[in-house]
Amino acid sequence: MSEFKKDTAAENTAEVKNENADAKSTNPKKADKPKKDKKKGGLKAFLKSRKARHGSVAIAVVAVVIALVVVLNIIVSLLVNRFPNMVIDFTKESSFALENDTVDYVSHIDKDITITVLATEEKFEASGNYYIQANKLLEKMESASNGKIKLKYVDLSSNPSIAQKYTDADWTKNSNMMIVECGDQYRVLTIDDCFEYDKNYYAQYGSYYVTSSLVEQGVVTAILNVTTDDKVIVDMITGNQEQDSTAIKTLLQNNAYQVNEVTLATGDLDNDAKFAILYAPSVDLDEGAVEKLSKWLDNDGKYGRNLIYIPTENSIETPNLDSLLNEWGMQVNDGYVYETSTDRLVSNTSPFIFTVDYTDYYTKGLKNPNIPVVTLFSRAITLSDTSVAHALLTTSNSAGIRPTDADENWNYKDNLTNEAVNIAAEGVKSNTDNSSSKVVVFGSYSMFTSDIMSYNSFNNSGYLMNTINTLANKDDAGITIESKSMNNAELGITDATTKNTLFVIFVVLVPVAVLVTGIVMWLRRRNK
């Protein structure tokens, strides 16, 4: 009996197993796929799978992004090379940006200008960061000129014939950097025109240690010179133990004036000159020289000429000059002007160094009339005839004049004027045709030294140049551009090794790293 039950149970169990096996074999979802079929349809099935679809999209996105970055980099590089003004300057001092005045000036040039750099572009930039900066500024000038400026590079060592063409330059020194030319006129710029450098370092080591760039200013003034056909002539009067007038001469030449030197004891002023300048003579002019000046100003009643006279600080007897000035309604006083208004003082240590006020004359055309003119140890100018003369620059009402014979017991309160003192004045004589000759007197020669005129916080050079330009009826006022220092600025690359290294990093390694990262991420997601 027990054996029967065992056999029956075994049979039932076998039947159940067979039924399950049959059901499993007839169910397509649960039927085992032959390995042969998996191999045969593996690739097609994989491409249709969700993992493949998502992985392909990731690869495609990565590839497209990399391609866009590479293409964008190429396009931007081409555009920057073609249009240098597209470069945005993020340096603290805007070392690679042109001044607004420069952009405005070069964009209105109506003559063809050629700037020739006396080196290949590679050699020029390889000379250092300041040369890279200079090259970028030149490229921006070319771009802003609307096709009027052409920049080119000529290796001087391979083209020695250049020296024969530009004979006015000194080719004995290895300091010529570039040539700016327009038609038959040209100007060769040296390293002194383009850079400020440590003179002591050069004297000791024989090489240039550049501290700031003057390229922008040098090129603009050169363009102004070579595009000016008829330069206004200025005669500097010499032979009277004058102070050094180099700063004024340079300022005039940079603004396209032709500066000559004339000794009245042996020569005459140029009949074509519009200006004569007598800068701080240490001795009086003789009667003959004064007579020549007077006749030149009168110009046979036609007028149209101008004298700028700047006395020395020393109190000297000048009866002949005093007589000439008196004819033009002015007189230079002895003593030094001082200021007691503290807001005018430049230094708390000296009341003789202070800023002055403009009057209504020669302020139109100033780049920034809010910048003051400073004077140092100035002589006062009295108006002896207000029908002929008027003031140009004045002090506050709190100024005074210290006598030349003042001793240690002198009290400044004793010589306060309680009215404005004239620091500069002008005498005018006109004819019936409204043509005028003018005599302009500044009380201080120290106002126009190179040190004072180099300060951008003072308007001395700007005011003097604007006065001369106005008298000369010139529409183009001089352009004053600050030197560009590159201290604390991260700049360009000078050697080929570094350039190649950065090229490999940013053009090859970075894109490859991005691609590899994308592939790794895709593989990890695929195997999850």
Secondary structure, DSSP 4 states (H G I P E B T S, - for coil): -HHHHHHHHHHHHHHHHHHHHHHHHH-TTTSPPPHHHHHHTHHHHHHHSHHHHHHHHHHHHHHHHHHHHHHHHHHHHHHHHH-GGG----STT-TTS--HHHHHHHHT--S-EEEEESS-HHHHHTT-HHHHHHHHHHHHHHHHTTTSEEEEE--TTT-TTHHHH-TTS--SSTTEEEEEEETTEEEEEEHHHHEEE-HHHHHHHSS--EEEE-HHHHHHHHHHHHT-SSPEEEEEEESS-BPP-HHHHHHHHHTTEEEEEEETTT----TT-SEEEEE-BSSPPPHHHHHHHHHHHHGGGT---EEEEE--SS----HHHHHHHHHTTEEEPSSEEEE--TTTEEETTEEEEEEEEE-SSS-TT-S-TTSPEEEESPPPEEES-TTTEEEEEE--TTEEEE-TT--TT--GGGGB-SS--EEEEEEEEE-TTS-EEEEEEES-GGGGSHHHHT-TTS-HHHHHHHHHHHHTT-SSPPPP---B--TT------SHHHHHHHHIIIIIIHHHHHHHHHHHHHHHHHT-
